[in-house]
């Protein structure tokens, strides 16, 4: 396949600003769209079990909109069939109108081995029948999620309902106490979308276009990673996706951009905020290093003695740059910064602002700093926090 020659050359700063705007961090956010607008703008919001300040799917709209109520966030995702959960970049909340475009993945799951999980005869049919008569239900309500206390030891019921989820016969319609709540797709997905089974090429073309729009500009690897497509899948449709080839200063690989992102210069106020490590702005390490010169690694699954920045170190975004990290915790009404890394003294006001805003969002009235990697910046930071907290 021949790639068209790029007609647009972007500086590294232009590419960074385009990426920030595409992810919703530059300019005044359109609050009329609210959380649902953020979801549609990003195309996918990643889920994760870790909850420090809040769960990651709550932190994503907070980072863009500010202190929106946490109950409001959950309702925006799950009420009135605005979203569904499925495998995208990882387990993600997805806009319901994208249901048809994941048909290629549902078909692929139907054609693959079943992950080594045995399924007793009739269990799949029994689970579907029970959901039809009693749903929506959790795996526990269906008869039990585990055979033993070991996390990987799923019961036959859990295997069956997860298989039905993969196949698209069943949908996760909400999270209840972090448990998936399952229902039949025929009840949960609008009829106009349910049977719109597009062929693989059209699904891939749409997801590549969406990834390009959500990234603003990216390499083929960036675009593939957004919805976890294979490189050859991206290659097969990118020329027909509507994205245009560009060159970016300092990028070793060819890039593609959303033409709308190139149409107008990036202007507006930059957001100052803590970012979830699972935020789509930073979830791909190589891209984060390329765009921001910032090495980011989630250390929650690293042995404690080997952690450098902390269990759930959250990058701090300010002025369109990543200027530090905060590893937060909560103790009653106090937000505790267990460890803070700052990109020099100039980052102190922004990190203090991000901490105070986050504290207010989770109903904390105080902020306590335990450790600052640069000890000489501890006193300026605590002084700035005291001024902001009043």
ABEGO torsion letter per residue (X at the ends): XBBBBBABBBBAAAAAAAAAAAAGABEBBBAAAEAAAAAAAAGBBBBBABBBABBAAAAAAAAAAEBBBAAAAAAAAABGGABBBBBBABBBBBBAAAAAAAAAAAAAAAABBAGGBBBBBGAAAAAAAAAAAAOBBBAAAAGEABABABAABBBAAAAAAAAAAAAGABBBABBBGGBBBBBBAAAABBAAAAABBBBAAAAAAAAAAAAAAAAGBBBAAAAAAAAGBBAAAAAAAAAAAGBBBBBBBGBABBBBBBAAAAABBBBEBBBBBBBBAABAAAABAAAAAAAAGBBBBBAAABBAAABAAEABBBBBBBGGBBAEBBBBBBBEABBBBABBBBBEAAAAAAAAAAAAAAAAAAGBABBBBABBABAAAAAAAAAAAAAAAX
